[in-house]
Amino acid sequence: MVSDGRGRAMLDQLKTRARQLKREAYIVAIAARDPRTPWYVKALIFFVVAHTFSPIDLIPDFIPVLGYLDDLIITPGGLWLAVRLIPPEVMADAQSAVATRSPDGRAGRVGAVLVVFVWIVTAAGLIYLFLHFTKRI
């Protein structure tokens, strides 16, 4: 059994890593606004940042394993890829800009709209398939 002290230390480490990921997402979001960033990197950044800051999850957390899997893969993996695709001078400028700015809430709203849109399209597709296959029976 894990002692309370070790459990609390692990929780503190996870909180610290989550703050680092959010900061990194903000740096990448600023880098996406730079005209030197290629369009395909901007598209990747848009989806990763929208997912990261969205108050609504793509896969809800109450779904066992999958609910947390999207958070554990999309944000770190997308940020890792975006950081490697952004030109180094753009990343340096974005990191220096983060020191003077505070995050705005637009990314969270855009992320929520994006997630709701994905759920609506998925629901519409499932309804269409259900109606299509029930006509055959």
JODAZI-V339085 format. One record per residue. N is the residue number from 1. D_FIRST is the distance of its C-alpha to the first C-alpha in whole Angstrom. Layout:
n:N d_first:D_FIRST
n:N d_first:D_FIRST
//
This chain:
n:1 d_first:0
n:2 d_first:4
n:3 d_first:6
n:4 d_first:9
n:5 d_first:12
n:6 d_first:10
n:7 d_first:10
n:8 d_first:13
n:9 d_first:15
n:10 d_first:14
n:11 d_first:16
n:12 d_first:18
n:13 d_first:19
n:14 d_first:19
n:15 d_first:22
n:16 d_first:24
n:17 d_first:24
n:18 d_first:25
n:19 d_first:28
n:20 d_first:29
n:21 d_first:29
n:22 d_first:31
n:23 d_first:33
n:24 d_first:34
n:25 d_first:35
n:26 d_first:37
n:27 d_first:39
n:28 d_first:39
n:29 d_first:41
n:30 d_first:43
n:31 d_first:44
n:32 d_first:45
n:33 d_first:48
n:34 d_first:50
n:35 d_first:53
n:36 d_first:52
n:37 d_first:49
n:38 d_first:50
n:39 d_first:50
n:40 d_first:47
n:41 d_first:45
n:42 d_first:45
n:43 d_first:45
n:44 d_first:41
n:45 d_first:40
n:46 d_first:42
n:47 d_first:39
n:48 d_first:36
n:49 d_first:37
n:50 d_first:38
n:51 d_first:35
n:52 d_first:32
n:53 d_first:34
n:54 d_first:35
n:55 d_first:33
n:56 d_first:33
n:57 d_first:31
n:58 d_first:33
n:59 d_first:30
n:60 d_first:29
n:61 d_first:25
n:62 d_first:25
n:63 d_first:26
n:64 d_first:22
n:65 d_first:22
n:66 d_first:26
n:67 d_first:25
n:68 d_first:23
n:69 d_first:25
n:70 d_first:28
n:71 d_first:27
n:72 d_first:25
n:73 d_first:28
n:74 d_first:31
n:75 d_first:31
n:76 d_first:29
n:77 d_first:31
n:78 d_first:34
n:79 d_first:34
n:80 d_first:34
n:81 d_first:37
n:82 d_first:39
n:83 d_first:39
n:84 d_first:40
n:85 d_first:43
n:86 d_first:44
n:87 d_first:47
n:88 d_first:45
n:89 d_first:48
n:90 d_first:47
n:91 d_first:43
n:92 d_first:44
n:93 d_first:47
n:94 d_first:44
n:95 d_first:41
n:96 d_first:44
n:97 d_first:45
n:98 d_first:41
n:99 d_first:41
n:100 d_first:44
n:101 d_first:43
n:102 d_first:41
n:103 d_first:39
n:104 d_first:41
n:105 d_first:40
n:106 d_first:42
n:107 d_first:40
n:108 d_first:38
n:109 d_first:41
n:110 d_first:42
n:111 d_first:38
n:112 d_first:38
n:113 d_first:42
n:114 d_first:41
n:115 d_first:38
n:116 d_first:40
n:117 d_first:43
n:118 d_first:41
n:119 d_first:39
n:120 d_first:43
n:121 d_first:44
n:122 d_first:42
n:123 d_first:42
n:124 d_first:46
n:125 d_first:46
n:126 d_first:44
n:127 d_first:46
n:128 d_first:49
n:129 d_first:48
n:130 d_first:47
n:131 d_first:51
n:132 d_first:52
n:133 d_first:51
n:134 d_first:52
n:135 d_first:55
n:136 d_first:55
n:137 d_first:54
//
